[in-house]
Every structure is written in C-alpha cells, then in structure tokens.
Amino acid sequence: MIIHGLLGSSRNWQTVGAELSTQRHVLALDLRNHGMSPHAEDHDFATLEADVLRWMDAQGLARVALMGHSMGGKLAMALACHRPERVERLVSVDIAPRDYDASKFRGILDAMLAIEPAKLASRAEAEAQLEAVVKDWAMIKFLTTNLERGADGRFQWRVNVAALRAELDEIARTSLAPGDCYDGPTLFVIGGYSRHVREEDRPEIAMRFPQARIVTVAESGHNPHIEARAAFVEAVREFLT
C-alpha cells in the first residue's frame, strides 16, 4: 500500500505500482485533501492515521507492506509505530523521523493560494504565475498537475490548498512521539542528491527502526520513484522478497 507525499496523489505512483504489481497486489491511496479524496479542514497525522485505518478496515486489509513518500513516509512511520500489527514491513521514501523546515512549502502554498484557478485559460498561465516564486521548473510542472477542469469547464485545484497551508506546521513536524518505534523489517530509500535524509539522521532512524536498512539511489533527488525509477523499483523489490 503506497501513500503519496504533500501535493501529490496516487497518480504519481501508477508506473511504480504497475511494476511492483508483478510481485505484490499494489494499492495507492489519495489522502484527504489530495487527488480524488474529499476535502476537510483537519490534516494532522493522527487524523490521517485514522483515515487510513478506516480505509484498510473497509477493504478487509488486516496487514499490509506499507510504503510512504515524504509526508506519506511520515504517516507510514507513525502507522507502523502505533499499529505494528497492521504493518508487515515498512518503506520510507526520502524522509526521516524528525521535524522539517516548513518555509519552502509555505511560499509554494502561498503562491498557489494567490492564483484564481477559475480565471485561468490554461495551465501555462498558472505556471507563469508560479514561476515568480518557484524557481524549479520541475516543481512548477508537478504543482500544476493538481489543476483540473470542473464540470463547468473552469480550472480548480484538486488539492485543498487552504487546509494544507493552515496545517503546514503540523505537517512539517515529526509524526512520532517520544518512545515510538517499530521493530519490523524497514527500508529507508533516499535520493543521493537529496538533503531530506542526512547523515546525522541515521542514529534516530536506528533507534526508532532497529531493523532498518538504508539504500541510497545515487542519481536521484527527493523523488527517486520518478527520477531513478529502475533503481528505486529494484531496491523495493529486493526488500519485498
């Protein structure tokens, strides 16, 4: 079961999911306020945990191999620590069990809030507005995948930008409480160019996840499932075997 990151969706994982499906039955979720899931004001990790557990119960899933990327990795870590009987094994993709600086995404979400989607004629107009704040063109393209046309033909955000902005400090904090740990098989996959998991994070990872292995995907940044898909899939396949 795959959990996407902030401003992502299950669509970002379709290719990897299809490749992993030769080995396992793969499910990819849209968290609340993302993708095709409903919008709500709350977006804290305890609420997200409850959402995922309710969904698992509804699907009759007693136990899963759980993989999460970035914000989804934080959520996956929390689920594994708090409900280890529901998690067979854990994969955390380019995120560590610690607090993060929210300032980068604060600027991005503010830029998204400044856009009036209903007045856009094209995604290119949104890209041009975002370019004044977001200097990474790949990030701009990623953000505008969240624009879709509604029944009236006008653009709208698929993500609940206002709720995510309001909850950003909560999202940036660690999802774990003191003493939380998971003793099951765990894999941390990190991007070689990324700074989301640092050398100084390793002692915390080892304490929280005593069985953790760390694999670095050399030719990748924060999104190894996209930037170095073949190496990423190989690492996850080996772990799932």
C-alpha positions as CSV (number, residue, x, y, z in Angstrom):
1,M,0.0,0.0,0.0
2,I,1.5,3.3,-1.2
3,I,1.0,6.7,0.4
4,H,1.9,9.8,-1.6
5,G,3.6,13.0,-0.4
6,L,2.4,16.6,0.1
7,L,0.6,17.9,-3.0
8,G,1.0,14.5,-4.7
9,S,-1.6,11.8,-5.4
10,S,-1.9,8.2,-6.2
11,R,-1.4,9.1,-9.9
12,N,2.3,9.8,-9.2
13,W,2.7,6.2,-8.3
14,Q,0.9,4.4,-11.1
15,T,4.0,3.4,-13.0
16,V,5.9,2.2,-10.0
17,G,2.8,0.4,-8.8
18,A,2.4,-1.4,-12.1
19,E,6.0,-2.5,-12.0
20,L,5.7,-3.8,-8.4
21,S,2.4,-5.5,-9.1
22,T,4.3,-8.4,-10.7
23,Q,5.3,-9.3,-7.2
24,R,2.5,-7.9,-4.9
25,H,-1.0,-6.7,-5.2
26,V,-0.4,-2.9,-5.1
27,L,-2.8,-0.2,-3.7
28,A,-2.1,3.5,-3.9
29,L,-4.2,5.9,-1.9
30,D,-5.3,9.5,-2.2
31,L,-5.1,11.1,1.3
32,R,-7.8,13.6,2.3
33,N,-7.3,17.0,0.7
34,H,-5.4,15.3,-2.2
35,G,-6.3,13.7,-5.5
36,M,-9.9,12.4,-5.7
37,S,-10.4,12.2,-2.0
38,P,-12.7,14.6,-0.1
39,H,-11.5,17.9,1.3
40,A,-11.6,18.7,5.1
41,E,-10.2,21.3,7.4
42,D,-8.1,18.9,9.5
43,H,-4.9,17.5,8.1
44,D,-2.8,16.3,11.1
45,F,-1.1,12.9,11.3
46,A,-3.5,11.4,13.9
47,T,-6.4,12.2,11.6
48,L,-4.6,10.8,8.6
49,E,-3.8,7.6,10.5
50,A,-7.4,7.2,11.4
51,D,-8.4,7.7,7.8
52,V,-6.0,5.1,6.5
53,L,-7.0,2.5,9.2
54,R,-10.7,3.0,8.4
55,W,-10.0,2.5,4.7
56,M,-8.0,-0.6,5.4
57,D,-10.8,-2.0,7.5
58,A,-13.3,-1.2,4.8
59,Q,-11.2,-3.1,2.3
60,G,-10.7,-6.0,4.6
61,L,-6.9,-5.5,4.9
62,A,-5.7,-6.8,8.1
63,R,-2.0,-6.2,7.4
64,V,0.0,-4.6,4.6
65,A,3.5,-3.8,3.4
66,L,3.4,-0.1,3.7
67,M,5.3,2.5,1.7
68,G,5.2,6.2,2.0
69,H,7.0,9.1,0.3
70,S,7.8,12.4,2.1
71,M,4.7,13.4,4.1
72,G,3.3,10.0,3.3
73,G,6.5,8.5,4.7
74,K,6.0,10.3,8.0
75,L,2.4,8.9,8.0
76,A,3.6,5.4,7.2
77,M,6.2,5.6,10.0
78,A,3.5,6.7,12.5
79,L,1.2,3.9,11.5
80,A,3.9,1.3,11.8
81,C,4.9,2.6,15.3
82,H,1.4,2.9,16.6
83,R,-0.3,-0.1,14.9
84,P,2.6,-2.6,14.2
85,E,0.1,-5.4,13.9
86,R,-1.3,-3.8,10.8
87,V,2.1,-3.3,9.1
88,E,4.0,-6.3,7.8
89,R,7.0,-4.2,6.7
90,L,7.7,-0.5,6.1
91,V,9.3,1.5,3.3
92,S,10.1,5.2,3.9
93,V,11.0,7.2,0.8
94,D,13.3,10.1,1.3
95,I,12.1,11.3,4.7
96,A,13.4,10.9,8.2
97,P,11.7,10.8,11.6
98,R,12.3,14.4,12.5
99,D,11.0,17.9,12.2
100,Y,11.4,19.8,8.9
101,D,11.6,23.4,7.9
102,A,8.1,24.5,6.6
103,S,9.3,27.7,5.0
104,K,9.9,26.2,1.5
105,F,6.3,24.9,1.2
106,R,4.9,27.9,2.9
107,G,6.0,30.0,0.0
108,I,4.8,27.5,-2.5
109,L,1.3,27.2,-0.9
110,D,1.0,31.0,-0.7
111,A,1.8,31.2,-4.4
112,M,-0.8,28.6,-5.1
113,L,-3.4,30.5,-3.0
114,A,-2.7,33.7,-4.9
115,I,-3.8,32.0,-8.1
116,E,-7.5,32.2,-9.0
117,P,-8.0,28.9,-10.9
118,A,-11.4,29.8,-12.3
119,K,-9.9,32.7,-14.2
120,L,-7.2,30.6,-15.9
121,A,-7.4,29.9,-19.6
122,S,-4.6,27.3,-19.4
123,R,-2.2,25.6,-17.1
124,A,0.5,27.7,-18.7
125,E,-1.0,30.8,-17.1
126,A,-0.7,29.2,-13.7
127,E,2.9,28.1,-14.5
128,A,3.8,31.7,-15.4
129,Q,2.4,33.0,-12.1
130,L,4.2,30.3,-10.0
131,E,7.5,31.0,-11.8
132,A,7.8,34.3,-9.9
133,V,8.1,32.3,-6.6
134,V,9.1,28.7,-7.5
135,K,12.4,28.6,-9.4
136,D,12.4,24.9,-10.0
137,W,10.6,24.2,-13.3
138,A,10.0,20.5,-12.5
139,M,8.3,21.6,-9.3
140,I,6.1,24.0,-11.2
141,K,5.1,21.2,-13.5
142,F,4.4,19.0,-10.6
143,L,2.2,21.6,-8.8
144,T,0.1,22.3,-11.9
145,T,-0.8,18.6,-12.2
146,N,-3.1,19.5,-9.3
147,L,-5.2,21.7,-11.7
148,E,-8.2,20.2,-13.3
149,R,-11.3,21.4,-15.1
150,G,-14.6,21.1,-13.2
151,A,-18.0,20.3,-14.7
152,D,-18.3,24.0,-15.7
153,G,-15.1,23.8,-17.7
154,R,-13.2,26.1,-15.3
155,F,-10.0,25.1,-13.6
156,Q,-9.9,24.2,-9.9
157,W,-7.3,22.9,-7.5
158,R,-7.6,19.2,-6.8
159,V,-5.8,19.7,-3.5
160,N,-7.2,21.7,-0.6
161,V,-4.6,24.4,-0.7
162,A,-6.1,26.4,2.1
163,A,-6.3,23.5,4.6
164,L,-2.8,22.3,3.8
165,R,-1.4,25.9,4.3
166,A,-3.2,26.1,7.6
167,E,-1.8,22.7,8.8
168,L,1.6,23.2,7.3
169,D,3.4,23.5,10.6
170,E,1.8,20.2,11.8
171,I,2.8,18.5,8.5
172,A,6.4,19.7,8.9
173,R,6.8,18.3,12.4
174,T,7.7,14.7,13.1
175,S,4.8,12.3,13.2
176,L,6.4,10.4,16.1
177,A,6.1,10.8,19.8
178,P,9.0,10.1,22.2
179,G,9.4,6.4,22.6
180,D,7.6,5.5,19.3
181,C,9.4,2.7,17.5
182,Y,8.7,-0.1,15.0
183,D,10.7,-3.4,15.2
184,G,9.6,-4.8,11.9
185,P,11.5,-5.0,8.6
186,T,12.1,-1.5,7.4
187,L,13.7,0.1,4.4
188,F,14.7,3.8,4.0
189,V,15.2,4.7,0.4
190,I,17.0,8.1,0.0
191,G,17.9,10.2,-3.0
192,G,21.7,10.7,-3.5
193,Y,21.2,14.4,-4.3
194,S,18.6,15.0,-1.6
195,R,19.1,16.5,1.8
196,H,15.9,15.2,3.3
197,V,17.7,12.4,5.0
198,R,21.1,13.5,6.4
199,E,24.0,11.5,7.9
200,E,23.0,12.9,11.3
201,D,19.5,11.4,10.9
202,R,20.9,7.8,11.0
203,P,21.1,7.4,14.8
204,E,17.4,8.4,15.1
205,I,16.4,6.1,12.4
206,A,18.3,3.2,14.0
207,M,16.7,4.0,17.4
208,R,13.2,4.2,16.1
209,F,13.5,1.4,13.5
210,P,16.1,-1.1,14.8
211,Q,15.7,-3.4,11.7
212,A,16.1,-0.5,9.2
213,R,18.3,-0.7,6.2
214,I,19.2,2.4,4.3
215,V,19.6,2.3,0.5
216,T,20.8,5.4,-1.4
217,V,19.6,5.8,-5.0
218,A,22.6,7.7,-6.4
219,E,21.2,9.5,-9.4
220,S,18.1,11.0,-7.7
221,G,16.8,13.8,-5.6
222,H,13.7,13.8,-3.4
223,N,11.7,11.8,-5.9
224,P,13.6,8.6,-6.6
225,H,10.4,6.8,-7.7
226,I,10.4,9.3,-10.6
227,E,14.0,10.4,-11.1
228,A,15.6,6.9,-10.9
229,R,12.6,4.6,-11.2
230,A,14.5,1.5,-12.3
231,A,17.0,1.6,-9.4
232,F,14.2,2.5,-7.0
233,V,11.9,-0.4,-8.0
234,E,14.9,-2.8,-7.8
235,A,15.6,-1.7,-4.2
236,V,12.0,-2.1,-3.2
237,R,11.5,-5.4,-5.0
238,E,14.5,-6.8,-3.2
239,F,13.2,-5.7,0.2
240,L,9.7,-7.2,-0.5
241,T,11.0,-10.6,-1.5
